[in-house]
Amino acid sequence: MKWDEQGLGRGVRYAVVPRTLCFLVEGGDVLLLRGAADKSFWAGRLNGVGGHIKPGEDPLTSARREVQEETGLVVRDLSLRAIVHISASDAQGGVMLFVFAGRAPSRAVRSGREGELGWYPISQLPWAELVDDLRELLPRVLGEGASLVYGCYRADASGQMIFSFADR
């Protein structure tokens, strides 16, 4: 198979940005990142850690790199819990999000420029402070016996995101 057989030349119908999102748990708590005040998106809101998948990187390698960069933790035990397609209403672009969960080897983390890290009890999450989709995503990826989840987030006519999931 050749690169030019991938349909990514002129007149591309679809393009996605690949990203990872990771949730680390330890002792009934989940590690969340409160976005720095100067972030262009989700400033002050809680989310997992993650970021863009670099060219030549697979999603798992990217997830491990992002966790280490944003928390200082070296985590080997990550499992893919969700694949979410985040789609624009015009279907011209979007994001392919690979969501991982795993056990933290330690509670000792270091916050950085992305924001402030904190451990939150899974049973008492501050739902109003979380990025909107986490209200539906977190119970699916952190729940007992969670299996791989397939999701699609799409914008309605007003630009508001609609979340849908197909649990396996």
N, C-alpha and C positions, 0 to 999 in steps of 0.2 A: 504494500500500500504506500502511496506517495502523498506528500503534503498537498499537492494540487488536486488530489482526489477527495479532499475533505470538504469541498464546497465553501471555502472561506475566501474566495476571490472577490472580484468586483460584483456588485449586485447581491451581496449577502442578504438573505432574508432574515436570519436570526443571529444574534450575538449575545453571549452571556459572560458575565464577570464571575469567575469562580472564587468562592470564599469558604472559610471554615468558621465554625462557632463551637466552643468547647465549654462543657460544664464539669467541674471537678467537685467530687463529694468526699466528705470525711466526717465520720461520726454523726450522721444525720443533718449535716450542714452542707450547703452548696456555696462555692466561691463565685462571687459576682463582682463585676467591675462597674463602679459609678463613673460614667463618662466625665472627663475633664470639662471645666467650664468653657474652654475655648474650642471644643469639638464642634464641627459644623453639623453633626447629627447626634441626637440623643445625649446632649450635654446634661449632666445631672441625673440621668436615668440609669437604671441598673440593667446590665446585660452580661452575657458570658464573655469569655475572652476568645479572640480569634482575629482573622483578617484575610487579606487576599492570598490566594495561592499563586506563588511565583511561577514564571515560565519554567518548565522542566520539572516541577514538583508534583508529586501525587498528593491527594488530599490528606492522608495520614501523616506524611512527613511535614506538610504545611501546618497541620494542627499541632503537632509536637513542637515545631519551631515557634509558632505563635504563643503557645503556652509558656515556653521557656523565656521568650522575649518579654512577655507582659507580666509574668509572675515570678520568674527566677526558678521555677520548678522544672525538673527533668521528669517527664511522665512517659512511661512506656505503655502503661495499661489504659489505652483509649479504645473505645469501640464505637463504630458508626451507629448512630441511633436514628438519624433522619436525613433525608434528602429533600430539599425544598427548592422549588422553582419559583422565583420571585419575578413576576412578569409585568411589563408595562402594558397599558391598555391597547397600545398600537402594535404590540407583539414584535417591535423592532429591537428591543434590547431587554436585558434582565440580569438576574443574578442566579447562579446555581450554588446553593448553600449546603454544605456538608456539615451536619451537626454531630458532634462526638460527646461522649460522656466517659468518665473514668474516675478512678480513685486517686486522690492526691497522696503523694508519698509523705507529705508534711503539711502542717498548717502555717509554716513560716514562709510568707510570701513577701515580695517587695513590689510596691506600687511604682508606677512610672508615669511617663508623659500622657499615656492614654487615659489615666484616671486613678481613682482610689479603689483598692481591692478590699473586700470584706467577706467574712463568713456569715451566712444567713441560715437560720433553721428552715429546712425544707417544709416543715409543718406549719410555719408561721411567716411565710414570705410576705414582704411589703408590696402586694400586688400593684398598688397605685403608683409605685416608684419604678416598676419594671417597664422595659420597652414593650409596647403593646402586644406583639405576637407571643411573648413569653407566657402570658396567661393561659394560652392554649397549648403551646409547645412544651413547656417544662413538665407538666404532668404526664405527657406522653413519653418523653425521653428519660425521665427520672423515676417513673412509676415502677412498682414491683413487677418483675417479669416483662419489662418493656421490650417490645420487639421493634424492628425497623419500621419507621414511619415515613410515608411519602406525603409531601405537602405541596400546595400551590398557593401562593399569595398573588393576588391580582388586584389591580386598581379598578375601582368603579368609575363612572363618568365624572365624579367630583374629585377623583384622585385618592379617595379613601381606600385603604387596603382591606381586602376581604380574604380571610384565612380559611383554607379547607384542607382536610387531611384524610388520607386513606390508610388506616392502620392495617397492617398485614393480617 
